[in-house]
Amino acid sequence: MSIAVPAPSAALRETWFMTQRQFMAFLRQPAYLIITLIQPVIWLFLFGGLFRKVVEIPGFGSGSYLDYLVPGVIVMSAVSSNMWAGMGTLEEIERGTLNRFLITPVHRSAIMNANVLMQALTTAFQSVVIVLLGWVGGAHYPGGAVGLLVLVVAASVLGMVFGAFSNALGMLVRERESIIGINSFLLLPLTFLSSSFMATALMPHWMQVVARFNPVNWALETGRAAMAAHADWWSVLSHGSWLLMLAVGAIWLSMRTFRSYQKSV
């Protein structure tokens, strides 16, 4: 017996349809939208004011801490907002919504990929807002529109990584407490073991070594290299490639866990 495989165009169309559904649900929660924007504003202007003299440390290598901080806040926001995507997946499991989708002819990859695509789009929107807020606060972007575009894309890909991992986690553990515990444990180490707030050259040696393998730092290196007055495209390509490969692996893992969930119901 042969199994009908949907054409790629059909899978893409169904993915976009499912993404629109998630986007409408997101717009129905204006309070959540506002909170996701307030938190980066606090980080941007509170940390920017508190640590503005950090740039005077020899070897820091930046004229303004706000210039340095904008990519850090964008990437940290991408991590903190997307690592909770599994809670939404868990809620759909508990409500029975996910099971109802399983009895429809919609392509299985569209169900999970729509969630990841939604995370990427909201991260891009959030990143653009932070860029504008930084500009209003006096930040400079010597890399121009191309550098900012690379930064937003890198943050969105990082959002896909954490969104896909979080979805996989939600289907595996199926407990809110476990997701909260794991996310709380990972957020600060991933952030502070990167160049989000401090130049890597000023970190202790062991932190520099860990930062090389930290995907959060890959996104920061990609964005900052593109935003420099003289962009380092080799750094953009190398760090961006690692980040993209991790995103593909995370989406693959998300799909595998979804198939396991499908077999269990």
Salt bridges, closest charged atoms under 4 A:
GLU56 OE2 - LYS53 NZ 3.86
ASP67 OD2 - HIS140 ND1 3.63
GLU91 OE2 - ARG95 NH2 2.70
GLU92 OE2 - ARG21 NH2 2.66
GLU94 OE1 - ARG176 NH1 2.87
